[in-house]
Amino acid sequence: MKGLSKQIGISLVEILVALVISLFLLGGIVQVYIGNKATFSFTNALAEIQENGRFALDLMSQDLRLANQWGCISFDPDDTDNINDTLTNPSPLYDFLGEDMISGTNDTGLNGSDTLIVRGGKPGQTNVEAPFTAATTNTLNTNPITSITGGDIILVARCGQNDLLIEEEADILSVSSVDNSVSTVTVINVAANKSQQYGNDAMVIELQTVTYSIGAGASGEPALFRQEFTAAAQEMVEGVESMQILYGVDSDNDQFPNQYVRSDFAGLDFENVVSVRVMLLLRSLDDFVAEAPQTYTFNGATTTPADRRLRQVFTTTIALRNRIGSS
């Protein structure tokens, strides 16, 4: 029987050296992975904050630019005889003639946030179309392309020359229902008689009262909420920790703000507000994104929170274009 051939293997020293080298390589790989993950978390959180901040400001800016929107008619809050309000016993949210187009409260929301109330039109409009219905008929025919639905509040504004026999130039009406079965027009059924027979020089605008506030969202994170009239407030933007509002007051009637004040400023008349400054503090939805607690300055106060979330302040100033240029 032949002898077994000599077997040559790896020595214990070589195994130990290989393990040490492997540990160094594995440690480097883990370090690269952890660094890449931290970078990804940071950039993703930053992108999320910036996207949410831009969307929130764009959303609020659109409603603010439509504050005091009355179409082609003039609106004087001290003399509203040219507008016929058919709403019965309107609450403040539905009172477009007696309430200010812009108003708000201080420190009543989550984290001491302000609230903002905006009254005015919605984007877009439609025109009255033939056949023109009599004043005593609770219907109105409009262009078939319209977003008006039952339950909406509309302003029907007469844009032609004033008729000396007709006092009102516009009506505020509640929509009972809408009939889209006719292809040429949309038949809007309203809850009260119109003040006059409107012709093709009349436009129809949807009215809205919008309330912005900060509250706890569905996930528990603070969020920006938007509420129309008395409907349930809708969560619009997650991660909005605080909202502060300043009102630009035109005190010398030159249509430019002389100072920016809070809503509780003594002597503030919201009829003199020509611009609104919105300040939002947004934070990342995830904690432990930053390497250390991030110090930030918001509304004049510098704060270092206990968590390690990213935070960013967004500020914009919106001119109330339906106030500027009108006397």
C-alpha positions as CSV (number, residue, x, y, z in Angstrom):
1,M,0.0,0.0,0.0
2,K,1.4,3.3,-1.1
3,G,1.8,6.0,1.6
4,L,-0.4,8.9,1.6
5,S,1.0,11.9,-0.2
6,K,2.0,14.8,1.9
7,Q,-0.9,17.3,2.3
8,I,-0.1,21.0,2.3
9,G,-2.7,23.4,3.8
10,I,-3.0,26.9,5.3
11,S,-1.3,27.6,8.5
12,L,-3.0,29.1,11.5
13,V,-1.0,32.3,11.0
14,E,-2.1,32.7,7.5
15,I,-5.8,32.2,8.5
16,L,-5.4,34.9,11.2
17,V,-3.8,37.3,8.7
18,A,-6.6,36.7,6.2
19,L,-9.2,37.3,8.9
20,V,-7.6,40.6,9.9
21,I,-7.5,41.7,6.2
22,S,-11.1,40.7,5.8
23,L,-12.1,42.6,8.8
24,F,-10.4,45.7,7.5
25,L,-12.2,45.3,4.1
26,L,-15.5,44.6,5.7
27,G,-15.1,47.6,8.0
28,G,-14.5,49.8,5.1
29,I,-17.5,48.5,3.2
30,V,-19.7,49.0,6.3
31,Q,-18.3,52.5,6.7
32,V,-19.0,53.4,3.1
33,Y,-22.5,52.0,3.4
34,I,-23.2,53.9,6.6
35,G,-21.9,57.1,5.0
36,N,-23.9,56.6,1.9
37,K,-27.0,55.9,3.9
38,A,-26.5,59.1,6.0
39,T,-26.0,61.2,2.9
40,F,-29.1,59.7,1.3
41,S,-31.2,60.3,4.4
42,F,-29.9,63.9,4.6
43,T,-30.4,64.8,0.9
44,N,-33.8,63.0,0.8
45,A,-35.0,64.9,3.9
46,L,-33.7,68.2,2.5
47,A,-35.5,67.6,-0.8
48,E,-38.7,66.6,1.0
49,I,-38.6,69.8,3.1
50,Q,-38.0,72.1,0.1
51,E,-40.7,70.4,-2.0
52,N,-43.2,70.7,0.8
53,G,-42.3,74.3,1.6
54,R,-42.6,75.4,-2.0
55,F,-46.0,73.6,-2.4
56,A,-47.3,75.2,0.9
57,L,-46.3,78.7,-0.2
58,D,-47.7,78.3,-3.7
59,L,-51.0,77.0,-2.3
60,M,-51.4,79.8,0.1
61,S,-50.3,82.4,-2.4
62,Q,-53.0,81.4,-4.9
63,D,-55.8,81.9,-2.3
64,L,-54.3,85.2,-1.1
65,R,-54.1,86.6,-4.6
66,L,-57.8,85.9,-5.0
67,A,-58.8,87.6,-1.8
68,N,-61.3,90.4,-2.4
69,Q,-62.0,89.0,-5.9
70,W,-65.3,90.5,-7.2
71,G,-64.8,90.1,-10.9
72,C,-65.7,93.1,-13.0
73,I,-67.6,95.0,-10.3
74,S,-66.3,97.5,-7.7
75,F,-66.5,96.5,-4.1
76,D,-66.6,99.1,-1.3
77,P,-66.8,97.5,2.1
78,D,-68.4,100.7,3.4
79,D,-71.1,100.8,0.7
80,T,-72.2,97.4,-0.5
81,D,-75.5,98.4,-2.0
82,N,-74.4,97.2,-5.5
83,I,-74.2,93.6,-4.2
84,N,-77.3,91.7,-3.3
85,D,-76.6,89.0,-0.8
86,T,-79.3,86.3,-0.9
87,L,-77.8,84.1,1.8
88,T,-80.1,83.9,4.8
89,N,-78.5,84.7,8.1
90,P,-74.9,84.0,7.0
91,S,-72.4,83.0,9.6
92,P,-69.1,84.9,9.6
93,L,-67.5,82.3,7.3
94,Y,-70.3,82.9,4.7
95,D,-70.5,86.7,5.2
96,F,-68.6,88.2,2.3
97,L,-70.0,91.8,2.8
98,G,-69.7,92.3,6.5
99,E,-66.5,90.4,7.3
100,D,-62.9,91.4,6.3
101,M,-61.4,89.7,3.2
102,I,-58.3,89.0,5.2
103,S,-58.2,88.2,8.9
104,G,-56.5,85.9,11.4
105,T,-55.6,85.0,14.9
106,N,-52.2,84.8,16.8
107,D,-50.8,81.8,18.6
108,T,-54.0,79.7,18.6
109,G,-52.7,76.7,16.6
110,L,-50.3,73.9,17.2
111,N,-46.8,75.1,18.5
112,G,-48.1,78.6,18.9
113,S,-49.0,78.9,15.2
114,D,-51.2,81.6,13.7
115,T,-54.3,81.1,11.7
116,L,-55.2,82.8,8.5
117,I,-58.7,83.4,7.0
118,V,-59.1,84.4,3.3
119,R,-62.3,85.4,1.6
120,G,-62.6,85.8,-2.2
121,G,-63.1,84.0,-5.4
122,K,-61.8,80.7,-6.7
123,P,-59.6,80.4,-9.8
124,G,-61.4,80.7,-13.1
125,Q,-64.8,82.0,-14.0
126,T,-67.7,81.2,-16.4
127,N,-70.1,83.4,-18.4
128,V,-73.8,83.6,-18.4
129,E,-75.3,82.2,-21.6
130,A,-78.6,82.3,-23.4
131,P,-81.5,81.6,-22.9
132,F,-81.4,84.3,-20.2
133,T,-83.6,83.5,-17.3
134,A,-85.9,86.1,-15.6
135,A,-85.1,87.5,-12.2
136,T,-88.0,85.6,-10.6
137,T,-86.6,82.3,-12.0
138,N,-84.3,80.4,-9.7
139,T,-82.1,79.2,-12.5
140,L,-79.1,80.5,-14.4
141,N,-77.6,79.3,-17.6
142,T,-73.8,79.4,-18.0
143,N,-71.1,78.1,-20.2
144,P,-71.1,74.3,-20.1
145,I,-67.4,74.2,-19.0
146,T,-67.7,74.9,-15.3
147,S,-66.6,73.3,-12.0
148,I,-69.6,74.7,-10.1
149,T,-71.5,72.0,-8.2
150,G,-74.4,71.9,-5.7
151,G,-73.6,73.5,-2.4
152,D,-71.3,76.1,-3.9
153,I,-71.6,79.9,-3.2
154,I,-71.4,82.0,-6.4
155,L,-71.1,85.7,-7.3
156,V,-73.0,86.7,-10.4
157,A,-71.6,90.0,-11.6
158,R,-73.1,92.2,-14.2
159,C,-70.2,93.7,-16.2
160,G,-72.1,96.0,-18.7
161,Q,-73.2,99.6,-18.2
162,N,-75.3,100.2,-15.1
163,D,-79.0,100.2,-15.7
164,L,-80.5,103.1,-13.7
165,L,-83.6,100.9,-13.0
166,I,-81.6,98.2,-11.3
167,E,-79.8,98.9,-8.1
168,E,-77.7,95.8,-7.6
169,E,-74.8,95.0,-9.9
170,A,-74.2,91.5,-8.5
171,D,-75.8,88.7,-6.6
172,I,-74.4,86.3,-4.0
173,L,-76.3,83.0,-4.5
174,S,-76.3,79.6,-3.0
175,V,-76.3,76.8,-5.6
176,S,-78.9,74.1,-4.9
177,S,-78.0,71.8,-7.8
178,V,-76.4,71.8,-11.3
179,D,-77.9,70.2,-14.5
180,N,-75.3,69.2,-17.1
181,S,-77.7,67.2,-19.3
182,V,-77.9,69.9,-21.9
183,S,-74.7,70.0,-24.1
184,T,-74.9,73.7,-24.9
185,V,-75.3,75.2,-21.4
186,T,-75.0,74.3,-17.7
187,V,-78.2,75.0,-15.8
188,I,-77.5,76.2,-12.3
189,N,-80.4,76.0,-9.8
190,V,-80.0,78.6,-7.1
191,A,-81.8,78.9,-3.7
192,A,-83.2,82.4,-4.1
193,N,-84.4,84.8,-6.8
194,K,-81.9,86.8,-8.7
195,S,-82.0,90.6,-8.5
196,Q,-82.3,91.0,-12.3
197,Q,-82.1,89.1,-15.6
198,Y,-78.5,88.6,-16.4
199,G,-77.3,88.7,-20.0
200,N,-74.1,87.7,-21.8
201,D,-72.2,90.6,-20.1
202,A,-72.4,88.8,-16.8
203,M,-69.8,86.5,-15.2
204,V,-70.1,83.9,-12.5
205,I,-67.3,83.3,-9.9
206,E,-67.2,80.7,-7.2
207,L,-66.7,82.3,-3.7
208,Q,-64.8,80.7,-0.9
209,T,-63.7,81.3,2.7
210,V,-60.5,79.5,3.4
211,T,-58.9,79.0,6.8
212,Y,-55.3,77.9,7.1
213,S,-54.0,76.5,10.4
214,I,-51.4,74.1,11.8
215,G,-52.5,70.9,13.5
216,A,-51.5,67.3,14.1
217,G,-51.7,65.3,10.9
218,A,-52.9,61.7,10.4
219,S,-49.4,60.4,11.1
220,G,-49.0,62.5,14.2
221,E,-46.6,64.9,12.5
222,P,-47.6,68.6,12.5
223,A,-49.1,69.7,9.2
224,L,-50.7,72.6,7.3
225,F,-54.5,72.3,7.1
226,R,-56.8,74.1,4.7
227,Q,-60.5,74.4,5.4
228,E,-63.3,75.7,3.1
229,F,-66.2,77.2,4.9
230,T,-67.3,74.7,7.6
231,A,-66.2,71.6,5.8
232,A,-63.7,69.3,7.4
233,A,-60.2,70.7,7.4
234,Q,-57.9,68.9,4.9
235,E,-54.3,68.0,5.6
236,M,-52.3,69.6,2.8
237,V,-48.6,69.5,3.7
238,E,-47.0,67.3,6.3
239,G,-44.1,68.4,8.4
240,V,-45.1,72.1,8.8
241,E,-44.2,72.8,12.4
242,S,-45.2,76.4,12.8
243,M,-46.8,79.2,10.8
244,Q,-46.5,82.9,11.5
245,I,-48.4,85.7,9.6
246,L,-47.6,89.4,9.3
247,Y,-50.0,91.9,7.7
248,G,-48.7,94.7,5.5
249,V,-50.7,97.8,6.5
250,D,-51.0,100.8,4.1
251,S,-51.4,103.7,6.6
252,D,-51.1,106.6,4.1
253,N,-53.3,105.2,1.2
254,D,-50.4,105.0,-1.3
255,Q,-51.1,101.3,-1.8
256,F,-47.8,100.2,-0.4
257,P,-47.4,98.7,3.1
258,N,-45.9,101.0,5.7
259,Q,-45.3,98.3,8.3
260,Y,-45.9,94.6,8.9
261,V,-47.8,93.8,12.1
262,R,-49.4,90.8,13.8
263,S,-53.1,90.4,13.9
264,D,-53.3,91.5,17.5
265,F,-51.5,94.8,16.8
266,A,-53.5,97.6,18.4
267,G,-55.5,99.6,16.0
268,L,-55.0,97.2,13.1
269,D,-57.7,97.6,10.4
270,F,-57.8,94.7,8.1
271,E,-59.3,96.9,5.4
272,N,-55.9,98.6,5.1
273,V,-54.0,95.4,4.6
274,V,-52.4,95.3,1.1
275,S,-50.0,92.4,1.5
276,V,-49.4,89.3,3.7
277,R,-46.1,87.9,4.8
278,V,-46.2,84.1,5.4
279,M,-43.5,82.4,7.4
280,L,-43.4,78.6,7.7
281,L,-41.1,76.4,9.7
282,L,-40.8,72.9,8.2
283,R,-39.0,69.9,9.6
284,S,-38.0,66.5,8.3
285,L,-40.4,63.7,9.0
286,D,-37.6,61.4,10.3
287,D,-35.4,62.1,13.3
288,F,-31.6,61.5,13.5
289,V,-31.1,63.0,10.1
290,A,-28.6,65.7,11.2
291,E,-25.4,64.8,13.0
292,A,-26.3,67.1,15.9
293,P,-29.3,69.2,17.0
294,Q,-29.8,71.9,14.4
295,T,-30.0,75.5,15.6
296,Y,-32.5,77.7,13.6
297,T,-33.9,81.2,13.8
298,F,-37.7,81.6,13.2
299,N,-39.8,84.6,13.8
300,G,-37.0,86.4,15.4
301,A,-36.2,83.6,18.0
302,T,-33.2,81.3,17.9
303,T,-33.9,77.8,19.0
304,T,-31.9,74.6,19.4
305,P,-34.3,71.6,19.6
306,A,-33.6,68.4,21.4
307,D,-34.1,66.2,18.3
308,R,-31.8,65.8,15.3
309,R,-34.4,66.7,12.5
310,L,-33.6,69.0,9.7
311,R,-35.5,72.3,9.7
312,Q,-35.9,75.1,7.2
313,V,-37.7,78.4,7.2
314,F,-39.7,79.5,4.2
315,T,-40.9,83.1,3.8
316,T,-42.8,84.9,1.1
317,T,-44.7,88.1,0.8
318,I,-47.9,88.1,-1.3
319,A,-49.4,91.4,-2.5
320,L,-53.2,91.4,-2.4
321,R,-53.7,92.4,-6.0
322,N,-57.4,93.1,-5.6
323,R,-56.6,95.7,-3.0
324,I,-53.7,97.3,-4.8
325,G,-54.9,99.5,-7.6
326,S,-58.4,100.0,-6.2
327,S,-59.5,102.9,-4.1
